[in-house]
C-alpha cells in the first residue's frame, strides 16, 4: 500500500513565514549586540581618557589639600569630607524612613484606593527630576526651617531624593519573600510583628541592602539639588558640624571643569576617577552583602 507523502496544504507558506521570522530574530539580535558594543565602546573610551588625564594628578597631596586658585596646590580634601558627612546623614534619615514606609505599605496598609494612590505617587516620585528636589530643599530646609546652606540641608534634600527608590526597592524585596515563610510563622503562634522581624525582614535583607546602597550611590553622584540649595564651589575647610557649609565631589568637579585652564580639567578628571572608584566600591559592597546574606539564609 503506497503512503501519501505529499506536503500538507499550506506547509510551504508556513515554512516561508518561519524562515522570515528567524531572519527577523537574527537581525534584531545583531542590532542588540551592536548597540551594546557601541555603548560599551563609548564608555570605555571615556573612562580611558579620564584615567589617562587624571591618574598623574592623584597623589597624597591631592587628598590632603584644599581647593586653590593654583592647580598644582588644589586637592579634594574638603570635597571628600563633605561627601562623607552628607552621605552619613542622608543614609541615617532615608534608610529607616524608607524601610518603615515600605513595611507599612506592604504588610499593614489596608487594600483600598488610598493605599493605591500613595503607591502610585511613590512610584512617580522615583522618576521626578532631581532639580525639583533641590527646589523643595531650598524652600523647606534652607529657608523655612532656617538650616541655611549646611550639611543637614543637603543631607535632608538628598534623603528626599532617594527615599522613593528605597521604598520601592524594599517593597520588591518584601514581595519576593515566599508566602510559606509567613504561613509557617503564623502556624506556630507568632504574632504579625514577630513574623516580620524574625522571618520576613531577614529573608528580604539582601534585596533591601542592595536597594539602599544603590540609592546611596545615586545620591553621591547628584549635583543639581546641591547647586540649587547653594552648596559652595570653593571650600577651604572641612565641616566640623552638621550646620557648617560644605561642598561635595560632583560640585568640585563642576567647578574645575568650568575653569578655562587645562590643568583644572585634569584635576576634574582625577576627581572623577575618585568618584567612580567610590561608586564601584559601593556597588561591589552591595553585591557582596547580598551574596553573603543569601548564603547565610540558605545555610
C-alpha atoms as a printed R data frame, in Angstrom:
    type eleno elety resid chain resno      x      y      z
1   ATOM     1    CA   UNK     A     1  0.000  0.000  0.000
2   ATOM     2    CA   UNK     A     2  1.510  3.309 -1.063
3   ATOM     3    CA   UNK     A     3  1.930  6.050  1.513
4   ATOM     4    CA   UNK     A     4  0.936  9.553  0.511
5   ATOM     5    CA   UNK     A     5  3.948 11.754  1.291
6   ATOM     6    CA   UNK     A     6  2.643 14.894 -0.301
7   ATOM     7    CA   UNK     A     7  3.124 18.060  1.845
8   ATOM     8    CA   UNK     A     8  0.137 19.274  3.747
9   ATOM     9    CA   UNK     A     9 -1.781 22.213  2.298
10  ATOM    10    CA   UNK     A    10 -0.134 25.482  3.361
11  ATOM    11    CA   UNK     A    11  3.131 23.837  4.504
12  ATOM    12    CA   UNK     A    12  5.214 25.919  2.097
13  ATOM    13    CA   UNK     A    13  3.636 29.124  3.344
14  ATOM    14    CA   UNK     A    14  4.303 28.073  6.960
15  ATOM    15    CA   UNK     A    15  7.973 27.366  6.166
16  ATOM    16    CA   UNK     A    16  8.327 30.751  4.469
17  ATOM    17    CA   UNK     A    17  6.852 32.561  7.458
18  ATOM    18    CA   UNK     A    18  9.047 30.615  9.870
19  ATOM    19    CA   UNK     A    19 12.158 31.408  7.826
20  ATOM    20    CA   UNK     A    20 11.164 35.083  7.684
21  ATOM    21    CA   UNK     A    21 10.684 35.258 11.448
22  ATOM    22    CA   UNK     A    22 14.039 33.588 12.052
23  ATOM    23    CA   UNK     A    23 15.688 36.187  9.837
24  ATOM    24    CA   UNK     A    24 13.908 38.939 11.760
25  ATOM    25    CA   UNK     A    25 15.104 37.442 15.045
26  ATOM    26    CA   UNK     A    26 18.699 37.242 13.805
27  ATOM    27    CA   UNK     A    27 18.597 40.864 12.603
28  ATOM    28    CA   UNK     A    28 17.231 42.074 15.947
29  ATOM    29    CA   UNK     A    29 19.853 40.050 17.801
30  ATOM    30    CA   UNK     A    30 22.641 41.591 15.713
31  ATOM    31    CA   UNK     A    31 21.207 45.081 16.287
32  ATOM    32    CA   UNK     A    32 21.011 44.462 20.034
33  ATOM    33    CA   UNK     A    33 24.580 43.172 20.244
34  ATOM    34    CA   UNK     A    34 25.803 46.097 18.128
35  ATOM    35    CA   UNK     A    35 24.013 48.586 20.400
36  ATOM    36    CA   UNK     A    36 25.605 47.044 23.486
37  ATOM    37    CA   UNK     A    37 29.062 47.059 21.903
38  ATOM    38    CA   UNK     A    38 28.703 50.683 20.773
39  ATOM    39    CA   UNK     A    39 27.580 51.783 24.236
40  ATOM    40    CA   UNK     A    40 30.352 49.870 25.972
41  ATOM    41    CA   UNK     A    41 32.899 51.133 23.451
42  ATOM    42    CA   UNK     A    42 31.980 54.785 24.011
43  ATOM    43    CA   UNK     A    43 32.027 54.243 27.787
44  ATOM    44    CA   UNK     A    44 35.425 52.553 27.564
45  ATOM    45    CA   UNK     A    45 36.830 55.449 25.529
46  ATOM    46    CA   UNK     A    46 35.564 57.981 28.070
47  ATOM    47    CA   UNK     A    47 36.915 56.007 31.027
48  ATOM    48    CA   UNK     A    48 40.324 55.506 29.385
49  ATOM    49    CA   UNK     A    49 40.530 59.221 28.544
50  ATOM    50    CA   UNK     A    50 39.673 60.172 32.134
51  ATOM    51    CA   UNK     A    51 42.214 57.717 33.523
52  ATOM    52    CA   UNK     A    52 44.978 58.972 31.230
53  ATOM    53    CA   UNK     A    53 44.304 62.594 32.165
54  ATOM    54    CA   UNK     A    54 43.507 62.118 35.841
55  ATOM    55    CA   UNK     A    55 45.801 59.423 37.228
56  ATOM    56    CA   UNK     A    56 49.013 61.529 37.053
57  ATOM    57    CA   UNK     A    57 47.404 64.078 39.403
58  ATOM    58    CA   UNK     A    58 46.338 61.584 42.076
59  ATOM    59    CA   UNK     A    59 48.826 61.527 44.932
60  ATOM    60    CA   UNK     A    60 48.895 62.105 48.684
61  ATOM    61    CA   UNK     A    61 48.891 65.878 48.241
62  ATOM    62    CA   UNK     A    62 45.700 65.650 46.154
63  ATOM    63    CA   UNK     A    63 43.853 64.050 49.089
64  ATOM    64    CA   UNK     A    64 45.282 66.282 51.828
65  ATOM    65    CA   UNK     A    65 44.941 69.696 50.159
66  ATOM    66    CA   UNK     A    66 42.007 72.059 49.880
67  ATOM    67    CA   UNK     A    67 40.924 73.752 46.678
68  ATOM    68    CA   UNK     A    68 43.206 76.501 45.418
69  ATOM    69    CA   UNK     A    69 43.496 79.086 42.670
70  ATOM    70    CA   UNK     A    70 46.586 77.220 41.511
71  ATOM    71    CA   UNK     A    71 46.065 73.769 40.042
72  ATOM    72    CA   UNK     A    72 49.329 72.413 41.442
73  ATOM    73    CA   UNK     A    73 48.162 73.139 45.009
74  ATOM    74    CA   UNK     A    74 44.497 72.121 44.673
75  ATOM    75    CA   UNK     A    75 43.024 68.986 46.226
76  ATOM    76    CA   UNK     A    76 39.793 67.272 47.201
77  ATOM    77    CA   UNK     A    77 40.093 67.188 50.993
78  ATOM    78    CA   UNK     A    78 37.060 69.400 51.612
79  ATOM    79    CA   UNK     A    79 35.004 67.677 48.895
80  ATOM    80    CA   UNK     A    80 35.710 64.163 50.201
81  ATOM    81    CA   UNK     A    81 34.929 65.193 53.792
82  ATOM    82    CA   UNK     A    82 31.743 66.958 52.703
83  ATOM    83    CA   UNK     A    83 30.630 63.942 50.677
84  ATOM    84    CA   UNK     A    84 31.206 61.627 53.648
85  ATOM    85    CA   UNK     A    85 29.328 63.977 56.009
86  ATOM    86    CA   UNK     A    86 26.389 64.354 53.641
87  ATOM    87    CA   UNK     A    87 26.078 60.634 52.873
88  ATOM    88    CA   UNK     A    88 26.186 59.715 56.575
89  ATOM    89    CA   UNK     A    89 23.205 61.907 57.419
90  ATOM    90    CA   UNK     A    90 21.407 61.022 54.185
91  ATOM    91    CA   UNK     A    91 21.526 57.298 54.943
92  ATOM    92    CA   UNK     A    92 20.743 57.954 58.624
93  ATOM    93    CA   UNK     A    93 17.493 59.673 57.608
94  ATOM    94    CA   UNK     A    94 16.444 57.846 54.432
95  ATOM    95    CA   UNK     A    95 17.164 54.235 55.436
96  ATOM    96    CA   UNK     A    96 14.838 53.882 58.459
97  ATOM    97    CA   UNK     A    97 12.103 56.049 56.925
98  ATOM    98    CA   UNK     A    98 12.171 54.158 53.629
99  ATOM    99    CA   UNK     A    99 12.169 50.695 55.204
100 ATOM   100    CA   UNK     A   100  9.403 51.562 57.699
101 ATOM   101    CA   UNK     A   101  7.253 53.113 54.965
102 ATOM   102    CA   UNK     A   102  7.688 50.027 52.790
103 ATOM   103    CA   UNK     A   103  6.851 47.730 55.720
104 ATOM   104    CA   UNK     A   104  3.646 49.617 56.440
105 ATOM   105    CA   UNK     A   105  2.528 49.720 52.806
106 ATOM   106    CA   UNK     A   106  3.343 46.068 52.176
107 ATOM   107    CA   UNK     A   107  2.399 44.423 55.474
108 ATOM   108    CA   UNK     A   108 -0.064 46.654 57.349
109 ATOM   109    CA   UNK     A   109 -1.817 49.076 54.980
110 ATOM   110    CA   UNK     A   110 -5.356 48.016 54.008
111 ATOM   111    CA   UNK     A   111 -6.012 47.312 50.358
112 ATOM   112    CA   UNK     A   112 -8.115 50.298 49.257
113 ATOM   113    CA   UNK     A   113 -7.851 53.328 46.995
114 ATOM   114    CA   UNK     A   114 -5.851 55.459 49.448
115 ATOM   115    CA   UNK     A   115 -3.077 52.862 49.580
116 ATOM   116    CA   UNK     A   116 -3.106 52.567 45.791
117 ATOM   117    CA   UNK     A   117 -2.940 56.361 45.487
118 ATOM   118    CA   UNK     A   118  0.060 56.523 47.829
119 ATOM   119    CA   UNK     A   119  1.762 53.659 45.978
120 ATOM   120    CA   UNK     A   120  1.307 55.332 42.587
121 ATOM   121    CA   UNK     A   121  2.706 58.623 43.880
122 ATOM   122    CA   UNK     A   122  5.751 56.924 45.413
123 ATOM   123    CA   UNK     A   123  6.484 55.239 42.087
124 ATOM   124    CA   UNK     A   124  6.082 58.564 40.286
125 ATOM   125    CA   UNK     A   125  8.349 60.363 42.757
126 ATOM   126    CA   UNK     A   126 11.153 57.936 41.911
127 ATOM   127    CA   UNK     A   127 11.216 59.435 38.398
128 ATOM   128    CA   UNK     A   128 10.976 63.127 39.310
129 ATOM   129    CA   UNK     A   129 13.985 65.185 38.079
130 ATOM   130    CA   UNK     A   130 16.492 65.847 40.825
131 ATOM   131    CA   UNK     A   131 16.322 69.622 40.332
132 ATOM   132    CA   UNK     A   132 12.757 69.535 41.703
133 ATOM   133    CA   UNK     A   133 14.049 68.061 44.965
134 ATOM   134    CA   UNK     A   134 16.628 70.834 45.051
135 ATOM   135    CA   UNK     A   135 13.895 73.473 44.829
136 ATOM   136    CA   UNK     A   136 11.950 71.681 47.562
137 ATOM   137    CA   UNK     A   137 15.040 71.519 49.772
138 ATOM   138    CA   UNK     A   138 15.744 75.212 49.198
139 ATOM   139    CA   UNK     A   139 12.191 76.146 50.195
140 ATOM   140    CA   UNK     A   140 11.716 73.812 53.167
141 ATOM   141    CA   UNK     A   141 15.125 73.153 54.704
142 ATOM   142    CA   UNK     A   142 17.176 76.221 53.790
143 ATOM   143    CA   UNK     A   143 14.532 78.920 54.190
144 ATOM   144    CA   UNK     A   144 11.550 77.611 56.172
145 ATOM   145    CA   UNK     A   145 13.490 75.548 58.732
146 ATOM   146    CA   UNK     A   146 16.390 78.041 58.567
147 ATOM   147    CA   UNK     A   147 19.085 75.374 58.328
148 ATOM   148    CA   UNK     A   148 20.984 77.519 55.859
149 ATOM   149    CA   UNK     A   149 23.208 76.055 53.180
150 ATOM   150    CA   UNK     A   150 24.519 73.449 55.588
151 ATOM   151    CA   UNK     A   151 25.360 69.771 55.560
152 ATOM   152    CA   UNK     A   152 21.989 68.990 57.156
153 ATOM   153    CA   UNK     A   153 20.061 70.860 54.474
154 ATOM   154    CA   UNK     A   154 21.922 68.979 51.751
155 ATOM   155    CA   UNK     A   155 21.503 65.636 53.530
156 ATOM   156    CA   UNK     A   156 17.757 66.087 54.012
157 ATOM   157    CA   UNK     A   157 17.370 67.101 50.372
158 ATOM   158    CA   UNK     A   158 19.254 64.009 49.227
159 ATOM   159    CA   UNK     A   159 17.214 61.872 51.625
160 ATOM   160    CA   UNK     A   160 14.053 63.063 49.893
161 ATOM   161    CA   UNK     A   161 15.645 62.249 46.537
162 ATOM   162    CA   UNK     A   162 16.475 58.627 47.364
163 ATOM   163    CA   UNK     A   163 13.524 57.899 49.670
164 ATOM   164    CA   UNK     A   164 11.143 56.746 46.883
165 ATOM   165    CA   UNK     A   165 13.868 54.480 45.482
166 ATOM   166    CA   UNK     A   166 14.411 52.883 48.896
167 ATOM   167    CA   UNK     A   167 10.668 52.398 49.433
168 ATOM   168    CA   UNK     A   168 10.172 50.736 46.035
169 ATOM   169    CA   UNK     A   169 13.261 48.525 46.401
170 ATOM   170    CA   UNK     A   170 12.235 47.446 49.916
171 ATOM   171    CA   UNK     A   171  8.703 46.664 48.780
172 ATOM   172    CA   UNK     A   172 10.021 44.492 45.960
173 ATOM   173    CA   UNK     A   173 12.266 42.647 48.410
174 ATOM   174    CA   UNK     A   174  9.330 42.053 50.784
175 ATOM   175    CA   UNK     A   175  7.127 40.803 47.959
176 ATOM   176    CA   UNK     A   176  9.809 38.299 46.987
177 ATOM   177    CA   UNK     A   177  9.546 36.553 50.369
178 ATOM   178    CA   UNK     A   178  7.589 33.299 49.853
179 ATOM   179    CA   UNK     A   179  4.149 33.267 51.475
180 ATOM   180    CA   UNK     A   180  5.067 29.955 53.102
181 ATOM   181    CA   UNK     A   181  7.517 31.784 55.382
182 ATOM   182    CA   UNK     A   182  4.715 33.873 56.822
183 ATOM   183    CA   UNK     A   183  2.277 30.954 56.999
184 ATOM   184    CA   UNK     A   184  4.785 28.763 58.841
185 ATOM   185    CA   UNK     A   185  5.457 31.529 61.369
186 ATOM   186    CA   UNK     A   186  1.751 32.135 61.975
187 ATOM   187    CA   UNK     A   187  1.259 28.384 62.260
188 ATOM   188    CA   UNK     A   188  3.498 28.149 65.336
189 ATOM   189    CA   UNK     A   189  1.707 31.044 67.046
190 ATOM   190    CA   UNK     A   190  3.935 34.022 66.187
191 ATOM   191    CA   UNK     A   191  2.407 37.470 66.058
192 ATOM   192    CA   UNK     A   192  2.495 39.624 62.937
193 ATOM   193    CA   UNK     A   193  5.394 41.731 64.199
194 ATOM   194    CA   UNK     A   194  7.358 38.654 65.312
195 ATOM   195    CA   UNK     A   195  6.834 37.155 61.869
196 ATOM   196    CA   UNK     A   196  8.057 40.324 60.155
197 ATOM   197    CA   UNK     A   197 11.034 40.895 62.471
198 ATOM   198    CA   UNK     A   198 12.327 37.323 62.749
199 ATOM   199    CA   UNK     A   199 11.419 35.876 59.357
200 ATOM   200    CA   UNK     A   200 10.305 38.357 56.680
201 ATOM   201    CA   UNK     A   201 12.993 41.005 57.193
202 ATOM   202    CA   UNK     A   202 15.927 38.532 57.357
203 ATOM   203    CA   UNK     A   203 14.648 36.863 54.197
204 ATOM   204    CA   UNK     A   204 14.291 40.221 52.403
205 ATOM   205    CA   UNK     A   205 17.560 41.661 53.751
206 ATOM   206    CA   UNK     A   206 19.671 41.027 50.594
207 ATOM   207    CA   UNK     A   207 17.251 42.970 48.399
208 ATOM   208    CA   UNK     A   208 16.856 45.749 50.967
209 ATOM   209    CA   UNK     A   209 20.626 46.205 51.308
210 ATOM   210    CA   UNK     A   210 21.116 46.233 47.553
211 ATOM   211    CA   UNK     A   211 18.385 48.805 47.014
212 ATOM   212    CA   UNK     A   212 19.661 51.093 49.770
213 ATOM   213    CA   UNK     A   213 23.277 51.016 48.618
214 ATOM   214    CA   UNK     A   214 22.305 51.683 45.002
215 ATOM   215    CA   UNK     A   215 20.123 54.576 46.171
216 ATOM   216    CA   UNK     A   216 23.073 55.977 48.127
217 ATOM   217    CA   UNK     A   217 25.216 55.613 45.004
218 ATOM   218    CA   UNK     A   218 22.778 57.807 43.117
219 ATOM   219    CA   UNK     A   219 22.857 60.423 45.863
220 ATOM   220    CA   UNK     A   220 26.659 60.614 45.715
221 ATOM   221    CA   UNK     A   221 26.616 61.476 42.026
222 ATOM   222    CA   UNK     A   222 23.873 64.115 42.118
223 ATOM   223    CA   UNK     A   223 24.812 67.740 41.612
224 ATOM   224    CA   UNK     A   224 21.709 69.720 40.630
225 ATOM   225    CA   UNK     A   225 19.917 69.602 44.035
226 ATOM   226    CA   UNK     A   226 23.026 70.716 45.905
227 ATOM   227    CA   UNK     A   227 23.706 73.557 43.490
228 ATOM   228    CA   UNK     A   228 20.086 74.636 43.910
229 ATOM   229    CA   UNK     A   229 20.283 74.817 47.696
230 ATOM   230    CA   UNK     A   230 23.537 76.777 47.397
231 ATOM   231    CA   UNK     A   231 26.337 74.361 48.262
232 ATOM   232    CA   UNK     A   232 29.699 76.089 47.877
233 ATOM   233    CA   UNK     A   233 32.071 75.540 44.974
234 ATOM   234    CA   UNK     A   234 35.161 76.811 46.840
235 ATOM   235    CA   UNK     A   235 35.559 75.466 50.382
236 ATOM   236    CA   UNK     A   236 38.968 75.794 52.072
237 ATOM   237    CA   UNK     A   237 37.882 73.989 55.245
238 ATOM   238    CA   UNK     A   238 36.444 70.690 56.497
239 ATOM   239    CA   UNK     A   239 32.930 70.832 58.017
240 ATOM   240    CA   UNK     A   240 33.131 70.475 61.792
241 ATOM   241    CA   UNK     A   241 29.389 70.232 62.472
242 ATOM   242    CA   UNK     A   242 26.202 69.375 60.562
243 ATOM   243    CA   UNK     A   243 25.361 73.082 60.339
244 ATOM   244    CA   UNK     A   244 28.599 74.061 58.566
245 ATOM   245    CA   UNK     A   245 28.721 74.877 54.888
246 ATOM   246    CA   UNK     A   246 30.161 72.239 52.605
247 ATOM   247    CA   UNK     A   247 30.982 71.020 49.138
248 ATOM   248    CA   UNK     A   248 30.951 67.547 47.564
249 ATOM   249    CA   UNK     A   249 32.886 65.787 44.816
250 ATOM   250    CA   UNK     A   250 30.372 66.412 41.976
251 ATOM   251    CA   UNK     A   251 30.302 70.142 42.725
252 ATOM   252    CA   UNK     A   252 34.086 70.256 42.934
253 ATOM   253    CA   UNK     A   253 34.272 68.551 39.543
254 ATOM   254    CA   UNK     A   254 31.746 71.025 38.131
255 ATOM   255    CA   UNK     A   255 33.782 73.943 39.484
256 ATOM   256    CA   UNK     A   256 37.037 72.715 37.947
257 ATOM   257    CA   UNK     A   257 35.523 71.907 34.558
258 ATOM   258    CA   UNK     A   258 34.139 75.439 34.339
259 ATOM   259    CA   UNK     A   259 37.625 76.972 34.550
260 ATOM   260    CA   UNK     A   260 39.483 77.777 31.322
261 ATOM   261    CA   UNK     A   261 42.873 76.349 32.403
262 ATOM   262    CA   UNK     A   262 43.560 72.833 31.127
263 ATOM   263    CA   UNK     A   263 45.286 71.935 34.411
264 ATOM   264    CA   UNK     A   264 41.968 72.241 36.247
265 ATOM   265    CA   UNK     A   265 40.352 69.995 33.641
266 ATOM   266    CA   UNK     A   266 42.954 67.367 34.503
267 ATOM   267    CA   UNK     A   267 42.138 67.871 38.193
268 ATOM   268    CA   UNK     A   268 38.459 67.325 37.364
269 ATOM   269    CA   UNK     A   269 39.403 64.069 35.633
270 ATOM   270    CA   UNK     A   270 41.300 62.984 38.750
271 ATOM   271    CA   UNK     A   271 38.273 63.767 40.932
272 ATOM   272    CA   UNK     A   272 36.066 61.811 38.511
273 ATOM   273    CA   UNK     A   273 38.385 58.817 38.952
274 ATOM   274    CA   UNK     A   274 37.922 59.041 42.726
275 ATOM   275    CA   UNK     A   275 34.146 59.381 42.369
276 ATOM   276    CA   UNK     A   276 33.989 56.385 40.025
277 ATOM   277    CA   UNK     A   277 36.093 54.361 42.459
278 ATOM   278    CA   UNK     A   278 33.702 55.208 45.303
279 ATOM   279    CA   UNK     A   279 30.667 54.257 43.198
280 ATOM   280    CA   UNK     A   280 32.235 50.969 42.103
281 ATOM   281    CA   UNK     A   281 33.183 50.229 45.711
282 ATOM   282    CA   UNK     A   282 29.619 50.837 46.893
283 ATOM   283    CA   UNK     A   283 28.117 48.712 44.114
284 ATOM   284    CA   UNK     A   284 30.594 45.940 44.867
285 ATOM   285    CA   UNK     A   285 29.688 46.198 48.550
286 ATOM   286    CA   UNK     A   286 26.020 45.776 47.630
287 ATOM   287    CA   UNK     A   287 26.827 42.595 45.690
288 ATOM   288    CA   UNK     A   288 28.995 41.187 48.493
289 ATOM   289    CA   UNK     A   289 26.410 41.900 51.196
290 ATOM   290    CA   UNK     A   290 23.641 40.427 49.087
291 ATOM   291    CA   UNK     A   291 25.583 37.237 48.366
292 ATOM   292    CA   UNK     A   292 26.610 36.881 51.996
293 ATOM   293    CA   UNK     A   293 23.037 37.328 53.173
294 ATOM   294    CA   UNK     A   294 21.829 34.773 50.610
295 ATOM   295    CA   UNK     A   295 24.413 32.220 51.761
296 ATOM   296    CA   UNK     A   296 23.566 32.813 55.405
297 ATOM   297    CA   UNK     A   297 19.869 32.416 54.695
298 ATOM   298    CA   UNK     A   298 20.483 29.225 52.710
299 ATOM   299    CA   UNK     A   299 22.659 27.810 55.493
